[in-house]
Amino acid sequence: MKTMGRCWAAFGLMLAAAACGSGDAGGEDAEGDTITRAEIPDNEFFPMELEARIDSLVAELNKTPLKSMQMVVLTKNLSDFFEPISVGANRALGELEAIGNVLGPTDQSSDDPTTTQDLQNQQIDQAVADGARGIGVSPFGEENRANIDKAADAGIHVVTFDSDLVDSKRSLYVGSLGYSAGKTAASTLLDMLPDPPGTVLIHGITGKDWPDGFDRTQAAQDVIGKAGYTFTVTQAAFVGEESADVDQMKAVLEAANPPVVGMLGLFNISYRLVMAAEAAGIEGVPIVAFDYDPKTVEYMREGRIRATHTQRQYYEGYLVPYILYGIDTIGLDATKQILAPLVDDKGRVNIGIDVVLSEKIDDYNDFLNTIGAIQ
């Protein structure tokens, strides 16, 4: 999907050190102290395996003095979903005393003929020209492949996050994995359903243009179908009037045979399932959502959505600078070996997802507050 954008924050990579940095990072050859990570209090949502892998990476990196490294992290935007990513990335940049910043569009304008894909490509090229050793990027799609490959060909380490380009020359991808996430979400709903028969409405993606969304949807179908339920998938509509998306689901709910016994949303607009159920006059059917949109949280507090699944955006952002620094310091193979329990055969680092039940909202918010990534 092409979106329009104009204003980008901190376009010049060389202008500033990371916001969480400890001051002057020194010259290119300067040697500093070892890496010290921010401490996070214990919490039931604390990702122990993920944290253990990060600690192992830091322990290996700390065998040599901390060195100055220039890098940049490019997001699709600096608001909403990407805010916790920015928090995590800035914290890691600060702990590494790296030179660089987290950059992205701060507004969207339909009057600008330049697409955000084009602007992101300009930022990739600018980072290379400025002498960056590492680039973290959340690509918009195939339009960014050539520039990512060009940066890699120039000897720059490139790590993708949030969205991946598996066939590009990026070194690794960091984020949740579509099939695994969809399987977890469907399994959460299964625990709330009556015995079959019954229909489950899946608010998903039916086309392969967005591989991660398609994989999420396919996994949900596989889990629901294997459990003996009938399922029907409605195409999530991210563009256009919200009411059209709701009406489409309402029609499916009214026509379902056998009747709908559960509803599963796989994206940040999952809250629309509640609106569709209301429109169809259906009450008491368990609804499970995805992401942490304010409307989703509101419906969870009202008991109308029983659970949601979040993508650990903070850790997505936090890991990128560490992986870039690791590749530059100990090499790609050594970095992958340390992260091996999380890495698949496509070079994707699976950070997992959090399952948040409606009665755990306050507990989850407390956890997000401890890492400074409240949503």
C-alpha positions as a LaTeX table, in Angstrom:
\begin{tabular}{lrrr}
\hline
Residue & $x$ (\AA) & $y$ (\AA) & $z$ (\AA) \\
\hline
Met1 & 0.00 & 0.00 & 0.00 \\
Lys2 & 1.38 & 3.41 & $-0.96$ \\
Thr3 & 0.91 & 6.11 & 1.63 \\
Met4 & 1.91 & 9.72 & 1.36 \\
Gly5 & 4.29 & 11.49 & 3.66 \\
Arg6 & 6.42 & 14.60 & 3.84 \\
Cys7 & 7.83 & 15.57 & 7.21 \\
Trp8 & 10.65 & 13.33 & 8.43 \\
Ala9 & 12.23 & 13.71 & 11.86 \\
Ala10 & 15.99 & 14.20 & 12.18 \\
Phe11 & 16.83 & 13.43 & 8.55 \\
Gly12 & 20.55 & 14.10 & 9.02 \\
Leu13 & 22.09 & 11.00 & 10.53 \\
Met14 & 25.18 & 12.88 & 11.69 \\
Leu15 & 23.27 & 15.56 & 13.56 \\
Ala16 & 22.67 & 13.87 & 16.91 \\
Ala17 & 23.51 & 10.98 & 19.16 \\
Ala18 & 20.69 & 8.78 & 20.41 \\
Ala19 & 18.33 & 10.44 & 22.84 \\
Cys20 & 19.14 & 7.93 & 25.58 \\
Gly21 & 22.91 & 8.15 & 25.04 \\
Ser22 & 25.36 & 8.89 & 27.80 \\
Gly23 & 26.88 & 11.93 & 26.09 \\
Asp24 & 29.82 & 12.26 & 23.73 \\
Ala25 & 30.44 & 8.92 & 22.06 \\
Gly26 & 33.91 & 10.00 & 21.04 \\
Gly27 & 35.69 & 9.53 & 17.76 \\
Glu28 & 35.45 & 6.57 & 15.45 \\
Asp29 & 38.40 & 4.85 & 17.12 \\
Ala30 & 37.51 & 5.75 & 20.70 \\
Glu31 & 37.16 & 2.92 & 23.19 \\
Gly32 & 34.66 & 3.14 & 26.00 \\
Asp33 & 33.39 & 1.04 & 28.91 \\
Thr34 & 31.43 & $-2.15$ & 28.62 \\
Ile35 & 27.72 & $-2.24$ & 27.82 \\
Thr36 & 25.34 & $-1.79$ & 30.76 \\
Arg37 & 21.71 & $-2.64$ & 30.14 \\
Ala38 & 18.76 & $-0.97$ & 31.84 \\
Glu39 & 17.25 & $-3.22$ & 34.51 \\
Ile40 & 13.64 & $-4.35$ & 34.15 \\
Pro41 & 11.69 & $-5.55$ & 37.23 \\
Asp42 & 10.24 & $-9.05$ & 37.19 \\
Asn43 & 6.74 & $-9.31$ & 35.77 \\
Glu44 & 4.60 & $-12.13$ & 34.43 \\
Phe45 & 4.97 & $-10.65$ & 30.94 \\
Phe46 & 8.77 & $-10.48$ & 31.19 \\
Pro47 & 10.03 & $-12.43$ & 28.11 \\
Met48 & 12.59 & $-14.64$ & 29.83 \\
Glu49 & 13.97 & $-16.51$ & 26.82 \\
Leu50 & 14.27 & $-13.35$ & 24.75 \\
Glu51 & 15.97 & $-11.50$ & 27.60 \\
Ala52 & 18.34 & $-14.42$ & 28.14 \\
Arg53 & 19.42 & $-14.30$ & 24.49 \\
Ile54 & 20.04 & $-10.56$ & 24.71 \\
Asp55 & 22.08 & $-11.03$ & 27.89 \\
Ser56 & 24.15 & $-13.72$ & 26.15 \\
Leu57 & 24.81 & $-11.40$ & 23.22 \\
Val58 & 25.83 & $-8.55$ & 25.52 \\
Ala59 & 28.13 & $-10.87$ & 27.51 \\
Glu60 & 29.95 & $-11.80$ & 24.30 \\
Leu61 & 30.14 & $-8.20$ & 23.13 \\
Asn62 & 31.54 & $-7.14$ & 26.50 \\
Lys63 & 34.62 & $-9.32$ & 25.96 \\
Thr64 & 36.00 & $-6.35$ & 24.03 \\
Pro65 & 35.78 & $-2.63$ & 24.94 \\
Leu66 & 32.72 & $-0.77$ & 23.74 \\
Lys67 & 33.45 & 0.93 & 20.43 \\
Ser68 & 31.76 & 3.81 & 18.68 \\
Met69 & 29.45 & 2.77 & 15.85 \\
Gln70 & 27.28 & 4.85 & 13.55 \\
Met71 & 23.86 & 3.44 & 12.71 \\
Val72 & 20.30 & 4.50 & 11.95 \\
Val73 & 16.89 & 2.91 & 12.54 \\
Leu74 & 14.20 & 3.77 & 9.97 \\
Thr75 & 10.54 & 3.25 & 10.89 \\
Lys76 & 7.38 & 3.59 & 8.81 \\
Asn77 & 6.33 & 6.41 & 11.15 \\
Leu78 & 7.04 & 7.70 & 14.64 \\
Ser79 & 3.57 & 7.30 & 16.14 \\
Asp80 & 1.04 & 4.67 & 17.22 \\
Phe81 & 2.37 & 1.15 & 16.59 \\
Phe82 & 5.95 & 2.40 & 16.14 \\
Glu83 & 6.18 & 4.45 & 19.33 \\
Pro84 & 7.32 & 1.49 & 21.50 \\
Ile85 & 9.71 & 0.46 & 18.71 \\
Ser86 & 11.27 & 3.92 & 18.81 \\
Val87 & 11.56 & 3.76 & 22.61 \\
Gly88 & 13.33 & 0.41 & 22.48 \\
Ala89 & 15.66 & 1.39 & 19.66 \\
Asn90 & 16.62 & 4.69 & 21.30 \\
Arg91 & 17.36 & 2.92 & 24.58 \\
Ala92 & 19.62 & 0.40 & 22.84 \\
Leu93 & 21.40 & 3.16 & 20.92 \\
Gly94 & 22.04 & 4.90 & 24.22 \\
Glu95 & 23.35 & 1.77 & 25.95 \\
Leu96 & 25.68 & 1.17 & 23.01 \\
Glu97 & 26.70 & 4.83 & 22.93 \\
Ala98 & 26.03 & 4.63 & 19.21 \\
Ile99 & 26.00 & 7.65 & 16.90 \\
Gly100 & 22.66 & 7.82 & 15.15 \\
Asn101 & 18.93 & 8.12 & 15.64 \\
Val102 & 15.50 & 6.64 & 15.03 \\
Leu103 & 13.95 & 8.33 & 12.00 \\
Gly104 & 10.57 & 8.26 & 10.32 \\
Pro105 & 7.75 & 10.41 & 8.92 \\
Thr106 & 5.94 & 12.50 & 11.51 \\
Asp107 & 2.90 & 13.32 & 9.41 \\
Gln108 & 1.05 & 12.20 & 6.31 \\
Ser109 & 0.03 & 14.57 & 3.53 \\
Ser110 & $-2.05$ & 13.77 & 0.47 \\
Asp111 & $-0.71$ & 16.91 & $-1.25$ \\
Asp112 & 2.84 & 15.57 & $-1.49$ \\
Pro113 & 3.62 & 13.58 & $-4.65$ \\
Thr114 & 6.54 & 11.81 & $-2.97$ \\
Thr115 & 5.64 & 8.46 & $-1.44$ \\
Thr116 & 6.96 & 7.34 & 1.92 \\
Gln117 & 8.66 & 4.49 & 0.08 \\
Asp118 & 10.67 & 7.04 & $-1.90$ \\
Leu119 & 11.52 & 9.01 & 1.22 \\
Gln120 & 12.66 & 5.87 & 3.01 \\
Asn121 & 14.90 & 5.02 & 0.06 \\
Gln122 & 16.39 & 8.51 & 0.31 \\
Gln123 & 17.10 & 7.88 & 4.00 \\
Ile124 & 18.81 & 4.58 & 3.26 \\
Asp125 & 21.00 & 6.28 & 0.66 \\
Gln126 & 21.70 & 9.18 & 3.05 \\
Ala127 & 22.79 & 6.78 & 5.79 \\
Val128 & 25.24 & 5.13 & 3.40 \\
Ala129 & 26.57 & 8.52 & 2.29 \\
Asp130 & 26.97 & 9.62 & 5.93 \\
Gly131 & 29.14 & 6.62 & 6.70 \\
Ala132 & 26.75 & 4.47 & 8.75 \\
Arg133 & 27.94 & 0.95 & 9.55 \\
Gly134 & 24.45 & $-0.37$ & 10.20 \\
Ile135 & 20.87 & 0.30 & 9.08 \\
Gly136 & 17.71 & $-1.01$ & 10.69 \\
Val137 & 14.68 & $-0.56$ & 8.44 \\
Ser138 & 10.98 & $-1.38$ & 8.43 \\
Pro139 & 10.50 & $-1.61$ & 4.65 \\
Phe140 & 7.25 & $-0.70$ & 2.96 \\
Gly141 & 7.68 & $-3.39$ & 0.35 \\
Glu142 & 9.44 & $-4.34$ & $-2.85$ \\
Glu143 & 10.00 & $-0.67$ & $-3.66$ \\
Asn144 & 12.71 & $-0.61$ & $-0.99$ \\
Arg145 & 14.55 & $-3.78$ & $-2.02$ \\
Ala146 & 16.99 & $-2.21$ & $-4.48$ \\
Asn147 & 18.17 & 0.42 & $-1.99$ \\
Ile148 & 18.54 & $-2.15$ & 0.78 \\
Asp149 & 20.58 & $-4.35$ & $-1.55$ \\
Lys150 & 22.70 & $-1.38$ & $-2.62$ \\
Ala151 & 23.48 & $-0.59$ & 1.02 \\
Ala152 & 24.42 & $-4.21$ & 1.68 \\
Asp153 & 26.62 & $-4.27$ & $-1.41$ \\
Ala154 & 28.40 & $-1.21$ & 0.02 \\
Gly155 & 29.30 & $-3.25$ & 3.11 \\
Ile156 & 26.58 & $-1.83$ & 5.37 \\
His157 & 24.86 & $-4.25$ & 7.73 \\
Val158 & 21.08 & $-4.13$ & 7.16 \\
Val159 & 18.51 & $-5.59$ & 9.54 \\
Thr160 & 14.78 & $-5.44$ & 8.74 \\
Phe161 & 12.04 & $-5.31$ & 11.36 \\
Asp162 & 8.23 & $-5.24$ & 11.47 \\
Ser163 & 8.12 & $-6.07$ & 7.74 \\
Asp164 & 10.62 & $-8.30$ & 5.97 \\
Leu165 & 12.08 & $-8.71$ & 2.51 \\
Val166 & 13.30 & $-12.29$ & 2.77 \\
Asp167 & 14.91 & $-12.36$ & $-0.67$ \\
Ser168 & 16.80 & $-9.10$ & $-0.19$ \\
Lys169 & 20.40 & $-8.85$ & 1.00 \\
Arg170 & 19.43 & $-7.91$ & 4.53 \\
Ser171 & 21.35 & $-9.82$ & 7.20 \\
Leu172 & 18.47 & $-10.65$ & 9.57 \\
Tyr173 & 14.85 & $-9.82$ & 10.28 \\
Val174 & 13.54 & $-9.03$ & 13.80 \\
Gly175 & 9.88 & $-9.33$ & 14.78 \\
Ser176 & 7.00 & $-11.70$ & 15.34 \\
Leu177 & 6.53 & $-14.40$ & 12.69 \\
Gly178 & 3.20 & $-14.54$ & 10.91 \\
Tyr179 & 2.44 & $-18.26$ & 11.07 \\
Ser180 & 3.57 & $-18.64$ & 14.67 \\
Ala181 & 1.57 & $-15.57$ & 15.74 \\
Gly182 & $-1.57$ & $-16.74$ & 13.95 \\
Lys183 & $-1.28$ & $-20.17$ & 15.51 \\
Thr184 & $-1.00$ & $-18.69$ & 19.00 \\
Ala185 & $-3.98$ & $-16.38$ & 18.46 \\
Ala186 & $-6.18$ & $-19.21$ & 17.18 \\
Ser187 & $-5.16$ & $-21.42$ & 20.09 \\
Thr188 & $-6.18$ & $-18.68$ & 22.52 \\
Leu189 & $-9.66$ & $-18.61$ & 20.98 \\
Leu190 & $-9.99$ & $-22.42$ & 20.94 \\
Asp191 & $-9.80$ & $-22.50$ & 24.74 \\
Met192 & $-12.92$ & $-20.31$ & 24.86 \\
Leu193 & $-15.10$ & $-22.17$ & 22.34 \\
Pro194 & $-17.84$ & $-24.75$ & 22.92 \\
Asp195 & $-17.33$ & $-28.15$ & 21.32 \\
Pro196 & $-17.87$ & $-28.35$ & 17.53 \\
Pro197 & $-19.84$ & $-27.97$ & 15.36 \\
Gly198 & $-19.77$ & $-24.23$ & 14.88 \\
Thr199 & $-18.38$ & $-21.52$ & 12.63 \\
Val200 & $-15.47$ & $-19.25$ & 13.48 \\
Leu201 & $-15.23$ & $-15.89$ & 11.71 \\
Ile202 & $-11.61$ & $-14.95$ & 10.98 \\
His203 & $-10.91$ & $-11.31$ & 10.16 \\
Gly204 & $-7.76$ & $-11.81$ & 8.12 \\
Ile205 & $-5.98$ & $-11.51$ & 4.77 \\
Thr206 & $-6.86$ & $-13.69$ & 1.81 \\
Gly207 & $-4.19$ & $-12.49$ & $-0.65$ \\
Lys208 & $-0.44$ & $-13.08$ & $-0.65$ \\
Asp209 & 0.58 & $-9.46$ & $-1.29$ \\
Trp210 & 1.27 & $-9.12$ & 2.44 \\
Pro211 & 3.09 & $-12.39$ & 3.31 \\
Asp212 & 3.07 & $-11.90$ & 7.08 \\
Gly213 & $-0.66$ & $-11.15$ & 7.18 \\
Phe214 & $-1.39$ & $-14.08$ & 4.87 \\
Asp215 & 0.71 & $-16.45$ & 7.00 \\
Arg216 & $-1.08$ & $-15.28$ & 10.15 \\
Thr217 & $-4.42$ & $-15.99$ & 8.51 \\
Gln218 & $-3.35$ & $-19.35$ & 7.12 \\
Ala219 & $-2.17$ & $-20.50$ & 10.54 \\
Ala220 & $-5.49$ & $-19.53$ & 12.11 \\
Gln221 & $-7.37$ & $-21.49$ & 9.46 \\
Asp222 & $-5.17$ & $-24.52$ & 10.03 \\
Val223 & $-5.67$ & $-24.50$ & 13.81 \\
Ile224 & $-9.43$ & $-23.83$ & 13.69 \\
Gly225 & $-10.04$ & $-26.36$ & 10.93 \\
Lys226 & $-8.00$ & $-29.08$ & 12.59 \\
Ala227 & $-10.06$ & $-28.62$ & 15.76 \\
Gly228 & $-13.21$ & $-29.50$ & 13.82 \\
Tyr229 & $-14.80$ & $-26.09$ & 13.32 \\
Thr230 & $-16.05$ & $-24.51$ & 10.13 \\
Phe231 & $-14.29$ & $-21.23$ & 9.42 \\
Thr232 & $-14.87$ & $-18.31$ & 7.11 \\
Val233 & $-12.36$ & $-15.55$ & 6.38 \\
Thr234 & $-13.36$ & $-11.95$ & 5.69 \\
Gln235 & $-10.79$ & $-9.67$ & 4.11 \\
Ala236 & $-9.64$ & $-7.00$ & 6.57 \\
Ala237 & $-10.16$ & $-3.59$ & 4.95 \\
Phe238 & $-7.47$ & $-1.13$ & 6.04 \\
Val239 & $-8.45$ & 1.48 & 3.45 \\
Gly240 & $-11.89$ & 3.03 & 3.06 \\
Glu241 & $-14.85$ & 3.41 & 5.36 \\
Glu242 & $-14.84$ & 1.35 & 8.53 \\
Ser243 & $-18.55$ & 0.72 & 8.11 \\
Ala244 & $-17.97$ & $-1.23$ & 4.89 \\
Asp245 & $-15.67$ & $-3.64$ & 6.72 \\
Val246 & $-18.22$ & $-4.03$ & 9.52 \\
Asp247 & $-21.08$ & $-4.61$ & 7.04 \\
Gln248 & $-19.11$ & $-7.32$ & 5.28 \\
Met249 & $-18.61$ & $-9.20$ & 8.55 \\
Lys250 & $-22.24$ & $-8.64$ & 9.58 \\
Ala251 & $-23.43$ & $-10.36$ & 6.41 \\
Val252 & $-21.19$ & $-13.36$ & 7.06 \\
Leu253 & $-22.33$ & $-13.62$ & 10.67 \\
Glu254 & $-25.99$ & $-13.60$ & 9.66 \\
Ala255 & $-25.49$ & $-16.22$ & 6.91 \\
Ala256 & $-23.19$ & $-18.60$ & 8.81 \\
Asn257 & $-24.30$ & $-22.22$ & 8.92 \\
Pro258 & $-23.62$ & $-23.67$ & 11.44 \\
Pro259 & $-23.95$ & $-20.51$ & 13.54 \\
Val260 & $-20.88$ & $-18.54$ & 14.59 \\
Val261 & $-19.45$ & $-19.66$ & 17.93 \\
Gly262 & $-16.30$ & $-17.50$ & 17.95 \\
Met263 & $-14.56$ & $-14.59$ & 16.21 \\
Leu264 & $-10.86$ & $-14.00$ & 15.67 \\
Gly265 & $-9.17$ & $-10.81$ & 14.48 \\
Leu266 & $-5.54$ & $-10.83$ & 13.37 \\
Phe267 & $-4.68$ & $-7.13$ & 12.99 \\
Asn268 & $-4.92$ & $-3.81$ & 14.81 \\
Ile269 & $-8.46$ & $-3.25$ & 13.50 \\
Ser270 & $-9.72$ & $-6.40$ & 15.26 \\
Tyr271 & $-12.03$ & $-4.27$ & 17.45 \\
Arg272 & $-14.38$ & $-4.10$ & 14.46 \\
Leu273 & $-15.47$ & $-7.66$ & 15.27 \\
Val274 & $-17.38$ & $-6.25$ & 18.24 \\
Met275 & $-19.11$ & $-3.72$ & 16.01 \\
Ala276 & $-20.05$ & $-6.46$ & 13.53 \\
Ala277 & $-21.44$ & $-8.72$ & 16.26 \\
Glu278 & $-23.55$ & $-5.83$ & 17.55 \\
Ala279 & $-24.85$ & $-5.09$ & 14.06 \\
Ala280 & $-25.80$ & $-8.75$ & 13.59 \\
Gly281 & $-27.46$ & $-8.94$ & 17.00 \\
Ile282 & $-25.05$ & $-11.61$ & 18.26 \\
Glu283 & $-24.23$ & $-11.63$ & 21.96 \\
Gly284 & $-21.91$ & $-13.69$ & 24.14 \\
Val285 & $-19.74$ & $-15.08$ & 21.35 \\
Pro286 & $-16.06$ & $-15.04$ & 22.41 \\
Ile287 & $-13.97$ & $-12.53$ & 20.47 \\
Val288 & $-10.17$ & $-12.61$ & 20.40 \\
Ala289 & $-8.16$ & $-9.75$ & 18.88 \\
Phe290 & $-4.66$ & $-8.71$ & 17.84 \\
Asp291 & $-2.51$ & $-5.69$ & 18.74 \\
Tyr292 & $-3.26$ & $-3.08$ & 21.38 \\
Asp293 & $-5.38$ & $-0.43$ & 19.71 \\
Pro294 & $-7.12$ & 1.85 & 22.24 \\
Lys295 & $-10.52$ & 0.70 & 20.97 \\
Thr296 & $-9.48$ & $-2.92$ & 21.49 \\
Val297 & $-8.44$ & $-2.14$ & 25.06 \\
Glu298 & $-11.72$ & $-0.30$ & 25.68 \\
Tyr299 & $-13.73$ & $-3.32$ & 24.50 \\
Met300 & $-11.56$ & $-5.61$ & 26.63 \\
Arg301 & $-12.35$ & $-3.55$ & 29.72 \\
Glu302 & $-16.04$ & $-3.91$ & 28.85 \\
Gly303 & $-15.62$ & $-7.69$ & 28.54 \\
Arg304 & $-16.54$ & $-7.74$ & 24.86 \\
Ile305 & $-13.07$ & $-8.78$ & 23.70 \\
Arg306 & $-11.66$ & $-11.56$ & 25.86 \\
Ala307 & $-8.02$ & $-11.43$ & 24.82 \\
Thr308 & $-5.58$ & $-9.77$ & 22.46 \\
His309 & $-2.07$ & $-10.47$ & 21.22 \\
Thr310 & 0.69 & $-7.88$ & 21.10 \\
Gln311 & 3.86 & $-7.96$ & 19.05 \\
Arg312 & 6.45 & $-6.85$ & 21.62 \\
Gln313 & 7.29 & $-3.72$ & 19.65 \\
Tyr314 & 9.63 & $-2.44$ & 22.36 \\
Tyr315 & 11.85 & $-5.50$ & 22.00 \\
Glu316 & 11.61 & $-5.31$ & 18.24 \\
Gly317 & 13.20 & $-1.88$ & 18.36 \\
Tyr318 & 15.57 & $-2.73$ & 21.20 \\
Leu319 & 17.11 & $-5.73$ & 19.45 \\
Val320 & 17.88 & $-4.03$ & 16.13 \\
Pro321 & 20.82 & $-1.84$ & 17.30 \\
Tyr322 & 22.25 & $-4.71$ & 19.33 \\
Ile323 & 22.15 & $-7.03$ & 16.33 \\
Leu324 & 23.72 & $-4.39$ & 14.09 \\
Tyr325 & 26.46 & $-3.82$ & 16.67 \\
Gly326 & 26.92 & $-7.57$ & 17.07 \\
Ile327 & 27.33 & $-8.13$ & 13.33 \\
Asp328 & 29.87 & $-5.33$ & 13.15 \\
Thr329 & 31.79 & $-6.51$ & 16.23 \\
Ile330 & 31.74 & $-10.32$ & 16.30 \\
Gly331 & 30.30 & $-11.06$ & 12.84 \\
Leu332 & 26.96 & $-12.26$ & 11.49 \\
Asp333 & 27.57 & $-15.98$ & 12.09 \\
Ala334 & 28.56 & $-15.47$ & 15.73 \\
Thr335 & 25.58 & $-13.18$ & 16.32 \\
Lys336 & 23.20 & $-15.72$ & 14.78 \\
Gln337 & 24.72 & $-18.50$ & 16.86 \\
Ile338 & 24.01 & $-16.63$ & 20.10 \\
Leu339 & 20.45 & $-15.91$ & 18.99 \\
Ala340 & 20.03 & $-19.39$ & 17.46 \\
Pro341 & 17.03 & $-20.52$ & 19.56 \\
Leu342 & 15.11 & $-17.58$ & 18.09 \\
Val343 & 16.36 & $-17.71$ & 14.47 \\
Asp344 & 14.72 & $-19.75$ & 11.70 \\
Asp345 & 16.24 & $-20.95$ & 8.42 \\
Lys346 & 15.22 & $-17.72$ & 6.67 \\
Gly347 & 17.25 & $-15.54$ & 9.00 \\
Arg348 & 14.23 & $-14.32$ & 10.96 \\
Val349 & 14.60 & $-13.60$ & 14.68 \\
Asn350 & 11.27 & $-14.50$ & 16.26 \\
Ile351 & 10.67 & $-12.30$ & 19.32 \\
Gly352 & 7.26 & $-13.90$ & 19.94 \\
Ile353 & 4.02 & $-12.24$ & 21.03 \\
Asp354 & 2.30 & $-11.53$ & 24.35 \\
Val355 & $-1.11$ & $-13.04$ & 25.10 \\
Val356 & $-3.10$ & $-10.51$ & 27.13 \\
Leu357 & $-6.39$ & $-11.66$ & 28.65 \\
Ser358 & $-9.01$ & $-9.01$ & 29.37 \\
Glu359 & $-8.58$ & $-9.41$ & 33.12 \\
Lys360 & $-4.83$ & $-8.76$ & 32.76 \\
Ile361 & $-4.97$ & $-5.34$ & 31.11 \\
Asp362 & $-3.76$ & $-3.43$ & 34.17 \\
Asp363 & $-0.97$ & $-5.93$ & 34.77 \\
Tyr364 & 0.14 & $-5.62$ & 31.17 \\
Asn365 & 0.03 & $-1.84$ & 31.32 \\
Asp366 & 2.22 & $-2.03$ & 34.43 \\
Phe367 & 4.76 & $-4.07$ & 32.47 \\
Leu368 & 4.71 & $-1.65$ & 29.55 \\
Asn369 & 5.22 & 1.19 & 32.00 \\
Thr370 & 8.31 & $-0.47$ & 33.48 \\
Ile371 & 9.97 & $-0.56$ & 30.05 \\
Gly372 & 8.76 & 2.92 & 29.17 \\
Ala373 & 6.63 & 1.70 & 26.30 \\
Ile374 & 3.05 & 2.27 & 27.44 \\
Gln375 & 0.72 & 2.22 & 24.44 \\
\hline
\end{tabular}
